[in-house]
Each structure stands twice: as C-alpha cells, then as structure tokens.
C-alpha cells in the first residue's frame, strides 16, 4: 500500500510492502546448489513518479524510489560439499532501490488503473550460518504490477 501527493504531472509517495519469495538456488564459492526455503521482505520506500501528459486517458509513467528492506530467511537449507548441511534462519536489514515504468488509464479525475513493471534491488544482506557471517549479493526482484489508484 502507499499514500502520496500529486504535484501536477509529478507524484511522491510513501510505500509499505511485503513479499514472500521461494528460494530455489544458492551459489557458495562459485558452486550452484539447489536450495529449499523462503525469504520474506518488508519494504519501506519513498517513491517519486512522473506521469507523461498525453492529452488522452492513457498516461505513461516512470518512477524511482529508495528506502529500507527487512529480510528474513526462513529455513533456507542446502547441502554444501565439504561443509555439510547449511541452514539459514536469520534476519537482516538493508538499503533498497527501485525503478518503475508503466501506463495508467484515467477512468475519472480521481480513479486510475495501471499496469507496470518494477525492478527492486536490495544490496548487501548479511546472514549467519554455520557460525559464520554470510554476505549475499544484490537481490533483484522483478515484478509485474496491476493496480488502481484513488486520488482525493
């Protein structure tokens, strides 16, 4: 969900979101391993948008945001050669960034539906496993969004 303010063709919003993603692979020392488990993500993001005026009810937009992500690895487990069973059940917080693009359709002056794409990047998570701190590479989440916006 999000709340925000429109400035003519620009918008600003504060977004709070939750994702639950399954984990199916992990790379340890350049070795790809099958994995089981999930990562939950809470996101708190400040976004800015620009809606391109078209003179029609269709309004393409672009946006970007930055904020905080809180990740929880839930029973992420794999068998690592020479190390044995690896299990991660830990939480971490990190900076996040995102880019958005799509098109909205104005049904009325206050009701809009939109279809868009979002790329979220969450760099530098640290988790503990086998008594060692593990630093993860940047997590990229690609999402297709379909939604509605009400302005008052």
C-alpha positions in Angstrom: 0.0 0.0 0.0 1.0 3.6 -0.5 -0.1 7.1 0.3 1.2 10.2 -1.5 0.6 13.6 -3.1 0.3 14.7 -6.7 2.1 17.8 -8.0 0.6 18.3 -11.4 2.5 15.6 -13.5 4.7 14.5 -10.6 3.8 12.4 -7.7 5.5 11.4 -4.4 4.5 8.5 -2.2 5.5 6.5 0.9 5.1 2.8 0.1 4.9 -0.1 2.6 5.1 -3.6 1.0 5.6 -7.3 1.9 6.9 -10.1 -0.4 7.3 -13.8 0.3 9.7 -15.3 -2.2 10.7 -19.0 -2.5 14.4 -19.7 -2.8 15.5 -22.4 -5.2 19.2 -21.8 -5.7 22.3 -20.6 -3.9 25.9 -20.0 -5.0 28.6 -20.8 -2.5 32.3 -20.3 -3.6 31.2 -20.3 -7.3 29.2 -23.6 -6.8 25.5 -23.5 -7.7 23.4 -25.5 -5.2 19.7 -26.5 -5.0 18.1 -24.9 -2.0 14.8 -25.1 -0.2 13.2 -22.3 1.8 11.9 -18.8 1.5 12.8 -15.1 2.1 10.2 -12.7 3.4 10.8 -9.0 2.7 9.2 -5.9 4.3 9.8 -2.7 2.3 9.5 0.9 3.4 10.2 3.1 0.3 9.9 6.8 -0.7 9.0 6.9 -4.4 8.8 9.7 -7.0 7.0 9.5 -10.3 6.5 11.5 -13.4 3.3 11.0 -15.4 3.7 12.0 -19.1 0.8 14.1 -20.3 -0.7 12.6 -23.5 -3.9 14.6 -23.9 -5.8 11.2 -23.6 -6.9 9.0 -20.7 -3.7 6.9 -21.1 -0.8 8.3 -19.1 2.6 6.5 -19.2 4.8 6.9 -16.1 8.3 6.4 -14.8 9.3 6.3 -11.2 12.2 5.6 -8.8 12.5 5.0 -5.1 14.8 4.4 -2.2 14.2 3.0 1.3 14.7 0.2 3.8 14.2 -3.6 3.4 14.0 -6.1 6.2 14.7 -9.6 5.0 14.0 -12.8 6.9 15.5 -16.1 5.6 13.1 -18.9 6.7 14.6 -22.4 6.9 16.7 -21.8 3.8 18.7 -25.1 3.6 21.2 -26.8 1.2 23.9 -29.4 1.3 27.3 -27.7 0.7 30.2 -30.0 -0.4 32.9 -30.2 2.3 30.8 -28.1 4.7 27.7 -30.2 5.1 24.2 -29.1 5.7 23.8 -25.3 5.5 20.7 -23.8 7.2 19.9 -20.1 7.3 17.2 -18.9 9.6 18.1 -15.2 10.2 17.0 -11.6 9.6 18.9 -8.7 8.0 18.1 -5.1 7.1 19.4 -3.3 4.0 19.1 -0.2 1.8 16.9 -0.8 -1.3 16.3 1.0 -4.6 13.6 0.5 -7.2 12.7 1.6 -10.7 9.2 1.6 -12.1 7.6 2.2 -15.6 4.1 1.6 -16.9 0.9 3.1 -18.1 -2.2 4.3 -16.3 -5.7 4.8 -17.5 -7.8 7.6 -16.1 -11.4 6.4 -15.7 -12.3 9.6 -13.9 -10.4 12.6 -12.5 -10.0 10.6 -9.3 -9.8 6.9 -10.3 -6.9 5.4 -12.3 -5.9 1.8 -13.1 -2.3 1.0 -14.0 -0.2 -1.8 -15.4 3.5 -1.6 -14.8 6.9 -3.2 -14.2 9.0 -2.8 -11.1 12.7 -3.7 -10.6 13.7 -3.7 -6.9 17.4 -4.1 -5.9 18.4 -5.0 -2.3 22.2 -5.0 -1.9 24.4 -6.2 0.9 22.4 -8.5 3.1 24.3 -10.3 5.9 23.1 -13.6 7.3 24.6 -16.0 9.8 25.0 -19.7 9.0 27.4 -22.4 10.4 28.7 -19.8 12.9 29.9 -17.6 10.0 28.6 -14.3 8.6 27.5 -14.7 5.0 27.2 -11.7 2.8 24.7 -12.1 -0.1 25.0 -10.5 -3.5 22.4 -7.9 -4.5 18.9 -9.4 -4.6 16.9 -8.3 -7.7 13.1 -8.7 -7.7 11.3 -8.2 -11.0 7.5 -7.7 -10.6 4.6 -7.0 -12.9 2.0 -4.7 -11.2 -1.7 -4.3 -11.8 -3.5 -1.9 -9.6 -5.8 1.0 -9.0 -5.2 4.5 -7.5 -7.8 6.7 -6.0 -7.0 10.4 -5.7 -8.9 12.9 -3.5 
